[in-house]
């Protein structure tokens, strides 16, 4: 089970900042371990007191962002490959 960070209603802003900083540190470490670019994973706060409809909407939004991020990375890779091929063709034409 994932580690649960302590929370109580009396936490100070500094306590919350420290918890969030530690979570972000662990996210960055997980990105590095998975060979993902820095910033590829984001922390999304969700209240347990929100309705199921709200949670479903947030889940759908996060899924949509993840799918589009993959497509953007794919298209960026393809564009870079095409750019490299064009440069190679130009270089070969100058020979």
C-alpha positions in Angstrom: 0.0 0.0 0.0 1.2 3.5 -0.7 2.7 5.5 2.1 0.1 7.8 3.7 1.3 11.2 4.7 0.0 12.4 8.1 -2.7 15.0 8.1 -4.8 16.7 10.8 -6.9 19.8 10.8 -4.3 21.6 13.0 -1.5 21.3 10.5 0.3 24.5 9.9 1.0 25.8 6.4 4.7 24.9 7.0 3.7 21.3 7.8 1.6 21.1 4.6 4.5 22.6 2.5 6.9 20.1 3.9 4.5 17.2 3.1 3.9 18.5 -0.4 7.7 19.0 -0.9 8.3 15.4 0.1 5.6 14.2 -2.2 7.0 16.2 -5.1 10.5 14.9 -4.3 9.2 11.3 -4.5 7.4 12.1 -7.8 10.6 13.4 -9.3 12.5 10.4 -8.1 9.9 8.1 -9.6 10.1 10.0 -12.9 13.9 9.5 -13.0 13.6 5.8 -12.1 11.0 5.3 -14.9 13.2 7.3 -17.4 10.4 9.9 -17.8 11.2 13.6 -18.3 11.1 15.9 -15.3 7.6 17.3 -15.0 5.9 14.4 -16.8 4.0 13.6 -13.6 1.9 16.0 -11.7 0.4 16.1 -8.2 -3.3 16.4 -8.3 -5.1 17.1 -5.1 -8.6 15.7 -4.6 -10.8 16.1 -1.6 -12.5 13.0 -0.1 -15.5 15.2 0.5 -16.3 15.9 -3.1 -19.1 14.1 -4.9 -18.5 11.0 -7.0 -19.4 13.0 -10.1 -16.7 15.6 -9.3 -14.1 12.8 -8.8 -15.2 11.1 -12.0 -14.8 14.4 -13.9 -11.3 14.9 -12.5 -10.3 11.3 -13.4 -11.6 11.8 -16.9 -9.6 15.1 -17.2 -6.4 13.5 -15.9 -6.9 10.6 -18.3 -7.4 13.0 -21.2 -4.3 14.9 -20.3 -2.2 11.7 -20.1 -3.5 10.5 -23.4 -2.8 13.8 -25.1 0.7 14.1 -23.5 1.6 10.7 -25.1 0.4 11.9 -28.5 2.3 15.1 -28.2 5.5 13.2 -27.3 4.8 10.8 -30.2 4.3 13.7 -32.7 7.3 15.6 -31.3 9.5 12.5 -31.9 8.1 12.1 -35.4 8.7 15.8 -36.3 12.3 15.6 -35.0 12.9 12.5 -37.1 11.5 14.2 -40.2 13.6 17.3 -39.5 16.7 15.1 -39.2 15.8 13.4 -42.5 15.4 16.7 -44.2 18.8 17.9 -42.9 20.4 14.7 -44.1 18.8 15.1 -47.6 20.1 18.7 -47.7 23.5 17.7 -46.7 23.6 14.9 -49.3 22.4 17.3 -52.0 25.3 19.6 -51.2 27.9 16.9 -51.8 
